[in-house]
Amino acid sequence: MAQTYLTSVTGYLGSQFQEKNLVFLLQFSHHFNVVHMYMFKFTAQTMLER
């Protein structure tokens, strides 16, 4: 679900950007994935501690 949403958002943003900003878009997407992963880990850890 989240992956599909991310793909849709990335595709939409990609159509709004020019080709020269494609590298920035990829970096942003990767950064977003990393942040999402850490948030998921933190949430899972918090739930397990309760």
Protein Blocks (a to p, Z undefined) as FASTA:
>chain_A
ZZmmmmmmmmmmmmmpcfklmmmmmmmmmmmmmmmmmmmmmmmmmmmmZZ
